[in-house]
C-alpha cells in the first residue's frame, strides 16, 4: 500500500487545502493522473499520482488543510508494473516520505515538520485540520502552522454550529474542544525538545511575548507537544483563575461590572457569535469558508493582529502625467502595449522607496529583527471573481515603463483566469492597490503582511484647484492613501514618502530621468 504525501509545492509552503478530489475510492489510477486540487497561498494546483494502482482510501476530505509531508491517500499498487525509473512526481513523493541520506541535512523547519509528521504517523493519525466540519466551523485561531493530528484535541474560540448554537459545551466560555472529524482525547504534552528549544508556532511565540508568559510553562497540544495559540490562551486563563481563587468569597459583582473587568483584560477576546434571527432560518444560506476566501481571511487576520496599521492621505495633480500618457499611448499600442497609469506609479514608488527605505522592510517575528531589503518587488492587488489576489512584479527598478505595462496586463489576466504560479504571489516588498479602477474615491488599504506598507491609488477626477499663479483651473486630481506599520515606519517618513511620490508623478519628465 503506497501512501500519497502532500509534497512541498513551493518554498516556505507548510500546508495546503484539499479543494476537490478528482478520483473516488476504488477508482483505478494511472501514473501521473491528477488525484486532487490543492490550494496553497491562493494558488490552485493538481496533485498527480506518484504510482499506478487503485485508490484504496482518501485520508483527507475536501476542505481539510493538510501539512506538507502528511499522507492524504492510500493507493494499492497490486498488479502494477514494477522496476521503472522514478518519475518527477515519484521523486518528490520519495523526498517527502524518506529520511534524508547521511550527510544531507534538512533545513531546521523542514526537519521539525518531518519529525511532527513521523510522530503523528506512529500514533496512527494523518495531520489535517477540518476545513468545514459538518456541524462546526473553521479554527479561527491565529496559528501560522495549522497542523493537527486526527486524534488531537483542538480548541476553537467562538465556535457555533449551523443553527448558531454554542458548541462550547462544558468548556470555557467561547471555546470548543473537538477533534478532526470526531472528539477524541489527546492530552497536552510537554513542548520541550532534546536541544532545550520549546516547540511553538510563531503566532504563539508572539502572543506569549505580548502577554508576558514563559513558553516553557505552557503545555502544548500540537504534534510532538508543539504549542499553539489556544494553548497560550488556556495557560493565561488558568493563571488568571489561580490568581482569582482567593477572592471567590468576595461579594458578587454586577454583570456590567464583570463585563467591564473582562474587557479590560485585553485581547484576544472571543468573537461575537452569530445567531439567525427567529423566523428567518429559511432565508439564509451557509457557505463554507474555503479556498480563496479562506486564504484571504487568514491573511487579513494576520495583518490586523500583527501590524500597527496607520494611515496617511495626500493628493496628487496628474494633469501633466495625463498629457504625457496621451502623447505616448499610440507608440505603446504600436508596440503591443496597453499603457495604463500603473507602470508610472510603480516607477515613482520604486524611486521613493530608495530614498525612504524603512517602507521597504519587513519584521521577522521569530527573530525580532527588521529585514531591510535592497530589492524592489511590488505586489499588485487584483480583484477576481474568486476574491482578491496579489501577484508580484519582481525587480521593478530594472524594468522599463513598457516592460511593466506588459507584465501588469499579463499578471492581471492570468490572475482573473486563476492561472498564476505560487512564486508569482510571493516575495513582495511593498504593495499597491488600484481601487480607483472601479471608481472608488478613497480607501484605507489593508497591509499585505509581511510588507511594511501598501499604497492605495484612487479615481482620477477633474476638480477645480488654485494654481501657483492664483488662478482657478481644472486639474486631474487623485487621492493617495498610504497604510503603514508604525512599528517599522515613522509618521513623518511616511508623509515624506508620499510627497516624493507626488513630486515624481506631477513631473513625468523628471520621473523618467530618475527612474532610469
C-alpha positions as CSV (number, residue, x, y, z in Angstrom):
1,X,0.0,0.0,0.0
2,X,1.5,3.3,-1.1
3,X,1.0,6.5,1.0
4,X,0.5,9.6,-1.1
5,X,2.1,12.5,0.7
6,X,1.5,16.2,0.2
7,X,4.8,17.4,-1.3
8,X,6.5,20.8,-0.8
9,X,4.6,22.6,-3.6
10,X,6.6,25.8,-3.2
11,X,9.3,27.3,-1.0
12,X,8.0,28.2,2.5
13,X,4.7,26.4,2.0
14,X,3.9,24.3,5.0
15,X,0.3,23.3,4.3
16,X,-2.3,23.0,1.6
17,X,-6.1,22.9,1.4
18,X,-7.7,20.0,-0.4
19,X,-10.2,21.8,-2.6
20,X,-11.5,18.9,-4.7
21,X,-10.9,15.2,-5.1
22,X,-10.8,14.3,-8.8
23,X,-11.0,10.5,-8.1
24,X,-13.1,8.3,-5.9
25,X,-12.2,5.4,-3.6
26,X,-12.0,2.3,-5.6
27,X,-11.0,4.0,-8.9
28,X,-8.1,2.7,-10.9
29,X,-5.4,5.3,-11.0
30,X,-2.8,5.8,-13.8
31,X,0.7,7.0,-13.1
32,X,0.7,10.9,-13.0
33,X,-3.1,11.0,-13.1
34,X,-4.4,14.1,-11.2
35,X,-5.7,13.0,-7.8
36,X,-7.0,16.2,-6.3
37,X,-6.8,20.0,-6.5
38,X,-4.7,21.6,-3.7
39,X,-4.7,25.3,-2.8
40,X,-1.6,26.9,-1.3
41,X,-1.3,30.7,-0.8
42,X,-4.2,31.4,-3.3
43,X,-2.7,29.2,-6.0
44,X,-4.5,26.0,-7.0
45,X,-2.5,23.1,-8.4
46,X,-3.4,19.5,-9.4
47,X,-1.6,16.8,-7.4
48,X,-0.6,13.9,-9.7
49,X,-0.4,10.3,-8.5
50,X,3.1,9.0,-7.9
51,X,2.2,5.4,-8.7
52,X,-0.4,3.4,-10.7
53,X,-2.9,1.3,-8.8
54,X,-6.3,1.5,-7.1
55,X,-7.3,4.4,-4.7
56,X,-7.8,2.5,-1.5
57,X,-8.6,5.3,0.9
58,X,-8.7,9.1,1.0
59,X,-7.2,10.2,4.2
60,X,-8.2,13.9,3.9
61,X,-11.5,15.3,2.9
62,X,-12.4,18.3,0.7
63,X,-11.8,21.5,2.8
64,X,-9.2,19.9,5.0
65,X,-5.9,21.7,5.5
66,X,-3.0,19.2,5.3
67,X,0.5,19.7,6.5
68,X,3.3,19.2,4.0
69,X,4.7,15.6,4.1
70,X,1.4,14.3,5.6
71,X,-0.5,11.4,4.0
72,X,-3.6,12.3,2.1
73,X,-4.4,9.0,0.4
74,X,-3.6,5.3,0.1
75,X,-3.0,3.6,-3.2
76,X,-3.0,-0.2,-3.7
77,X,-0.2,-0.9,-6.2
78,X,-1.2,-4.5,-6.6
79,X,-0.9,-5.6,-10.3
80,X,1.0,-2.5,-11.3
81,X,4.2,-2.7,-13.4
82,X,7.4,-2.8,-11.4
83,X,11.0,-1.5,-11.6
84,X,11.0,1.6,-13.7
85,X,12.8,4.8,-13.5
86,X,11.1,7.2,-11.0
87,X,9.0,10.0,-12.5
88,X,9.4,13.5,-11.2
89,X,6.3,13.0,-9.1
90,X,7.7,9.8,-7.6
91,X,10.9,11.6,-6.8
92,X,9.0,14.4,-5.0
93,X,7.0,11.8,-3.0
94,X,10.1,9.9,-2.1
95,X,11.8,13.0,-0.9
96,X,8.8,13.8,1.2
97,X,8.4,10.3,2.7
98,X,12.0,9.1,3.1
99,X,14.6,10.2,5.7
100,X,17.4,12.3,4.3
101,X,20.5,10.4,3.3
102,X,23.5,10.6,5.6
103,X,25.3,13.9,5.2
104,X,22.3,15.7,3.6
105,X,21.0,17.8,6.3
106,X,17.4,19.2,6.1
107,X,16.7,22.8,7.0
108,X,15.6,23.1,10.6
109,X,11.9,24.0,9.7
110,X,11.6,21.0,7.3
111,X,13.2,18.7,9.9
112,X,10.7,19.8,12.5
113,X,7.8,19.2,10.1
114,X,9.2,15.8,9.3
115,X,9.5,14.9,13.0
116,X,6.0,16.0,13.6
117,X,4.6,14.0,10.7
118,X,6.6,11.0,11.8
119,X,5.3,11.3,15.4
120,X,1.7,11.6,14.3
121,X,2.0,8.8,11.8
122,X,3.4,6.5,14.5
123,X,0.2,7.2,16.5
124,X,-2.0,6.3,13.6
125,X,-3.3,9.7,12.5
126,X,-2.9,11.9,9.5
127,X,-2.2,15.6,10.1
128,X,-5.1,17.6,8.9
129,X,-7.3,20.4,10.1
130,X,-11.0,20.2,9.3
131,X,-11.7,23.0,6.9
132,X,-15.5,22.6,7.2
133,X,-16.8,20.0,9.7
134,X,-20.4,19.0,9.1
135,X,-21.5,20.6,12.4
136,X,-18.7,23.1,13.0
137,X,-16.6,25.8,11.6
138,X,-13.0,26.6,10.9
139,X,-10.4,27.2,13.6
140,X,-10.3,31.0,14.0
141,X,-7.0,30.9,15.9
142,X,-4.1,32.9,14.6
143,X,-1.8,29.9,14.3
144,X,0.6,30.2,11.4
145,X,1.1,26.4,11.3
146,X,-2.2,24.6,11.3
147,X,-1.1,21.0,11.6
148,X,-3.2,18.8,13.8
149,X,-3.2,15.0,14.3
150,X,-6.6,13.3,13.6
151,X,-6.8,12.2,17.2
152,X,-5.8,15.6,18.6
153,X,-7.9,17.8,20.9
154,X,-8.4,21.2,19.2
155,X,-9.6,24.3,20.9
156,X,-11.6,26.7,18.7
157,X,-12.8,30.0,20.0
158,X,-16.3,31.2,19.4
159,X,-17.4,28.0,17.5
160,X,-21.0,27.7,16.5
161,X,-22.9,25.1,14.6
162,X,-25.1,25.6,11.6
163,X,-28.0,26.6,13.9
164,X,-25.9,29.2,15.5
165,X,-25.7,27.2,18.8
166,X,-22.7,27.5,21.0
167,X,-20.6,24.3,20.8
168,X,-18.6,25.2,23.9
169,X,-20.3,22.5,26.0
170,X,-18.9,22.4,29.5
171,X,-15.6,24.1,28.4
172,X,-14.5,27.6,28.9
173,X,-16.9,30.3,27.6
174,X,-16.3,31.0,23.9
175,X,-14.2,27.8,23.3
176,X,-14.9,24.4,21.8
177,X,-12.7,21.3,22.3
178,X,-13.1,18.9,19.4
179,X,-11.1,16.7,17.1
180,X,-10.8,16.4,13.3
181,X,-14.0,14.6,12.3
182,X,-14.6,13.4,15.9
183,X,-14.0,14.4,19.5
184,X,-11.0,12.4,20.9
185,X,-8.7,12.6,23.8
186,X,-5.1,13.6,23.1
187,X,-3.8,15.2,26.2
188,X,-1.4,18.2,26.1
189,X,2.2,17.2,26.1
190,X,5.4,19.0,27.1
191,X,6.8,21.1,24.3
192,X,10.5,20.8,25.1
193,X,13.0,19.2,22.7
194,X,16.2,17.4,23.4
195,X,18.1,20.6,22.4
196,X,16.2,22.6,25.0
197,X,14.2,24.6,22.5
198,X,10.5,25.0,23.1
199,X,8.3,23.9,20.1
200,X,5.8,26.6,19.3
201,X,4.2,28.2,16.2
202,X,5.4,31.8,15.5
203,X,2.0,33.3,16.4
204,X,2.0,31.5,19.8
205,X,5.5,32.9,20.5
206,X,4.4,36.4,19.6
207,X,1.3,36.1,21.8
208,X,3.3,34.8,24.7
209,X,5.7,37.7,24.5
210,X,2.7,40.2,24.4
211,X,1.2,38.5,27.5
212,X,4.5,38.2,29.3
213,X,4.2,34.4,29.6
214,X,7.0,31.9,29.8
215,X,6.5,29.4,27.0
216,X,8.4,26.8,29.0
217,X,5.5,26.7,31.4
218,X,2.8,26.2,28.6
219,X,1.5,22.7,27.8
220,X,1.4,22.2,24.0
221,X,-1.4,20.2,22.4
222,X,0.0,20.1,18.8
223,X,2.1,17.4,17.2
224,X,5.1,16.5,19.4
225,X,3.8,18.9,22.0
226,X,4.1,21.9,19.8
227,X,2.5,25.0,21.4
228,X,-0.3,26.7,19.5
229,X,-2.2,29.9,20.2
230,X,-5.1,28.2,22.0
231,X,-2.5,26.6,24.4
232,X,-1.1,30.1,25.3
233,X,-4.6,31.4,25.9
234,X,-5.5,28.4,28.0
235,X,-2.4,28.9,30.1
236,X,-3.2,32.6,30.6
237,X,-6.8,31.7,31.7
238,X,-5.5,29.1,34.1
239,X,-3.1,31.6,35.6
240,X,-5.8,34.2,35.9
241,X,-8.2,31.7,37.6
242,X,-5.5,30.7,40.1
243,X,-4.9,34.4,41.0
244,X,-8.7,35.0,41.3
245,X,-9.3,31.9,43.5
246,X,-8.6,33.6,46.9
247,X,-11.3,36.2,46.1
248,X,-14.1,33.8,45.4
249,X,-15.7,34.6,48.7
250,X,-15.8,38.3,47.9
251,X,-19.2,39.9,47.2
252,X,-20.5,39.1,43.8
253,X,-20.1,41.9,41.2
254,X,-22.9,43.0,38.9
255,X,-23.0,41.7,35.3
256,X,-21.9,45.1,33.8
257,X,-19.0,45.3,36.2
258,X,-17.9,41.8,35.3
259,X,-18.2,42.6,31.6
260,X,-16.1,45.8,32.1
261,X,-13.5,43.9,34.0
262,X,-13.3,41.2,31.3
263,X,-12.9,43.7,28.5
264,X,-10.2,45.4,30.5
265,X,-8.2,42.2,30.4
266,X,-7.1,42.9,26.8
267,X,-7.2,40.9,23.6
268,X,-7.7,38.3,22.3
269,X,-11.4,38.3,23.0
270,X,-13.8,35.6,22.0
271,X,-15.6,36.7,18.8
272,X,-19.3,37.6,18.8
273,X,-21.3,34.6,18.0
274,X,-23.8,34.8,15.1
275,X,-27.4,33.6,15.7
276,X,-30.1,33.6,13.0
277,X,-33.0,36.0,13.8
278,X,-36.1,33.9,14.7
279,X,-38.3,33.3,11.8
280,X,-35.5,33.9,9.1
281,X,-33.9,30.5,9.1
282,X,-35.3,29.6,5.7
283,X,-34.0,32.9,4.2
284,X,-30.3,32.2,4.9
285,X,-27.7,30.1,3.1
286,X,-24.5,28.7,4.6
287,X,-21.3,28.7,2.5
288,X,-18.1,27.1,3.9
289,X,-15.2,29.4,4.3
290,X,-12.9,27.6,1.9
291,X,-10.4,28.1,-0.9
292,X,-9.5,31.7,-1.9
293,X,-11.9,33.2,0.6
294,X,-10.3,31.3,3.4
295,X,-6.8,32.3,2.3
296,X,-7.9,36.0,2.2
297,X,-9.4,35.7,5.7
298,X,-6.2,34.3,7.1
299,X,-4.1,37.0,5.5
300,X,-6.4,39.8,6.7
301,X,-6.5,38.4,10.2
302,X,-2.7,38.2,10.3
303,X,-2.5,41.8,9.0
304,X,-4.9,43.0,11.7
305,X,-3.2,41.2,14.6
306,X,0.5,41.7,13.7
307,X,0.7,45.3,12.4
308,X,0.1,48.6,14.0
309,X,-1.7,50.0,11.0
310,X,-1.7,53.7,10.4
311,X,-3.0,55.9,7.6
312,X,-1.7,59.0,5.8
313,X,-3.5,60.6,3.0
314,X,-2.5,63.1,0.3
315,X,-3.5,64.1,-3.2
316,X,-1.6,64.5,-6.5
317,X,-2.2,66.6,-9.5
318,X,-1.8,64.2,-12.5
319,X,-2.5,66.7,-15.3
320,X,1.0,66.6,-16.7
321,X,1.0,62.8,-16.5
322,X,-2.3,62.5,-18.2
323,X,-0.9,64.6,-21.1
324,X,2.3,62.6,-21.2
325,X,0.5,59.3,-21.3
326,X,-1.7,60.6,-24.1
327,X,1.4,61.5,-26.2
328,X,3.0,58.1,-25.8
329,X,-0.1,55.9,-25.8
330,X,-0.2,55.4,-29.6
331,X,3.5,54.5,-29.6
332,X,2.8,52.0,-26.8
333,X,-0.1,50.5,-28.8
334,X,2.1,50.1,-31.8
335,X,4.5,48.0,-29.7
336,X,1.6,45.9,-28.5
337,X,1.5,47.5,-25.0
338,X,-1.7,48.6,-23.2
339,X,-0.4,51.6,-21.2
340,X,-2.2,52.4,-18.0
341,X,-1.1,54.7,-15.2
342,X,0.1,51.9,-13.0
343,X,3.6,51.5,-14.6
344,X,4.3,55.2,-13.9
345,X,3.1,54.8,-10.3
346,X,5.3,51.7,-9.9
347,X,8.3,53.6,-11.1
348,X,7.6,56.6,-8.8
349,X,7.1,54.3,-5.8
350,X,10.4,52.5,-6.5
351,X,12.3,55.8,-6.7
352,X,10.7,56.9,-3.4
353,X,11.5,53.6,-1.7
354,X,15.2,54.1,-2.4
355,X,15.0,57.4,-0.6
356,X,12.9,56.1,2.3
357,X,14.0,52.5,2.8
358,X,12.0,51.9,6.0
359,X,8.9,51.4,3.8
360,X,10.7,48.6,2.0
361,X,11.2,46.4,5.1
362,X,9.6,43.5,7.0
363,X,9.6,42.4,10.6
364,X,10.8,38.9,11.3
365,X,8.5,37.9,14.3
366,X,10.6,34.8,15.1
367,X,13.9,36.6,15.4
368,X,12.6,40.0,16.3
369,X,14.7,41.6,13.5
370,X,13.8,44.3,11.0
371,X,14.6,43.0,7.5
372,X,16.0,45.8,5.3
373,X,15.7,45.0,1.5
374,X,17.8,46.2,-1.3
375,X,15.4,44.9,-4.0
376,X,12.0,46.2,-5.1
377,X,9.3,43.7,-5.7
378,X,5.8,45.3,-5.9
379,X,2.6,43.5,-5.1
380,X,-0.4,44.5,-7.3
381,X,-3.8,43.8,-5.8
382,X,-6.1,42.2,-8.4
383,X,-9.9,41.7,-7.8
384,X,-11.1,38.4,-9.3
385,X,-14.4,36.5,-9.2
386,X,-12.9,34.2,-6.6
387,X,-11.6,37.1,-4.4
388,X,-8.6,39.4,-4.0
389,X,-5.1,38.2,-5.0
390,X,-1.8,40.0,-5.1
391,X,0.6,38.9,-7.9
392,X,4.1,40.3,-7.5
393,X,6.2,42.2,-10.2
394,X,9.8,41.4,-9.4
395,X,12.8,43.8,-9.7
396,X,10.7,46.8,-10.8
397,X,13.8,49.1,-10.7
398,X,15.3,47.1,-13.6
399,X,12.3,47.3,-15.9
400,X,11.1,50.0,-18.3
401,X,7.6,51.5,-18.3
402,X,6.7,49.4,-21.3
403,X,8.1,46.2,-19.6
404,X,6.0,47.0,-16.5
405,X,2.9,47.6,-18.7
406,X,3.2,44.2,-20.4
407,X,3.7,42.5,-17.0
408,X,0.7,44.3,-15.4
409,X,-1.5,43.1,-18.3
410,X,-0.2,39.6,-18.2
411,X,-0.4,39.1,-14.4
412,X,-3.8,40.7,-14.1
413,X,-5.2,38.5,-17.0
414,X,-3.8,35.2,-15.5
415,X,-5.0,36.2,-12.0
416,X,-8.5,36.6,-13.4
417,X,-8.2,33.2,-15.1
418,X,-6.8,31.5,-11.9
419,X,-3.5,30.6,-13.7
420,X,-0.9,32.2,-11.5
421,X,2.0,30.2,-10.1
422,X,2.9,30.1,-6.4
423,X,6.1,32.0,-6.9
424,X,4.2,34.8,-8.6
425,X,2.3,35.5,-5.4
426,X,5.3,35.6,-3.1
427,X,8.2,37.9,-2.3
428,X,6.7,41.4,-2.4
429,X,8.5,44.2,-0.6
430,X,5.7,46.8,-1.0
431,X,2.2,46.6,-2.4
432,X,-0.1,48.8,-4.4
433,X,-3.9,48.6,-4.7
434,X,-5.7,50.4,-7.5
435,X,-9.2,50.7,-6.0
436,X,-9.8,53.7,-8.3
437,X,-10.1,51.3,-11.3
438,X,-13.6,50.6,-10.1
439,X,-14.5,54.2,-9.2
440,X,-13.5,54.5,-5.6
441,X,-12.6,58.0,-4.4
442,X,-10.9,57.0,-1.1
443,X,-10.0,53.9,0.9
444,X,-8.0,52.6,3.9
445,X,-5.9,49.7,2.5
446,X,-5.0,46.6,4.5
447,X,-1.3,45.9,4.7
448,X,-0.2,42.9,2.8
449,X,1.9,41.3,5.5
450,X,4.8,40.8,5.8
451,X,5.2,44.1,3.8
452,X,5.6,47.3,5.9
453,X,3.2,49.4,3.8
454,X,0.7,49.5,1.0
455,X,-0.3,52.4,-1.2
456,X,-3.9,52.9,-2.4
457,X,-4.4,54.8,-5.6
458,X,-7.9,56.0,-6.5
459,X,-10.0,57.6,-9.2
460,X,-8.6,60.4,-11.3
461,X,-11.2,63.1,-11.3
462,X,-11.3,66.6,-12.7
463,X,-11.5,69.2,-9.9
464,X,-11.0,73.0,-9.7
465,X,-7.8,74.0,-8.0
466,X,-5.8,77.2,-7.4
467,X,-2.5,77.0,-9.3
468,X,0.8,78.7,-8.5
469,X,-0.5,81.9,-10.2
470,X,-3.6,82.1,-8.0
471,X,-5.7,81.1,-11.0
472,X,-8.6,78.7,-10.7
473,X,-8.0,75.9,-13.2
474,X,-9.4,72.4,-13.8
475,X,-6.9,69.6,-12.9
476,X,-6.8,65.8,-12.9
477,X,-6.6,65.0,-9.2
478,X,-6.1,61.7,-7.4
479,X,-6.0,60.8,-3.7
480,X,-3.2,58.6,-2.3
481,X,-3.8,56.6,0.9
482,X,-0.7,55.0,2.5
483,X,-1.2,52.4,5.1
484,X,2.0,51.6,7.0
485,X,3.1,49.6,10.0
486,X,4.0,52.1,12.7
487,X,6.4,49.7,14.3
488,X,8.7,50.0,11.3
489,X,7.8,53.4,9.7
490,X,7.5,56.7,11.5
491,X,4.7,59.0,10.5
492,X,7.0,61.8,9.3
493,X,8.9,59.4,7.0
494,X,5.6,58.0,5.6
495,X,4.4,61.6,4.8
496,X,7.8,62.4,3.1
497,X,7.5,59.2,1.1
498,X,4.1,60.3,-0.2
499,X,5.4,63.8,-1.1
500,X,8.3,62.2,-3.1
501,X,5.8,60.0,-5.0
502,X,3.7,63.1,-5.7
503,X,6.7,65.1,-6.9
504,X,7.6,62.4,-9.4
505,X,4.0,61.8,-10.7
506,X,3.5,65.6,-11.1
507,X,6.7,65.8,-13.2
508,X,6.7,62.8,-15.5
509,X,9.9,64.1,-17.4
510,X,11.8,64.1,-14.0
511,X,10.3,60.7,-13.2
512,X,11.7,59.2,-16.5
513,X,15.1,60.6,-15.7
514,X,15.3,59.4,-12.0
515,X,13.7,56.0,-12.7
516,X,16.4,55.0,-15.2
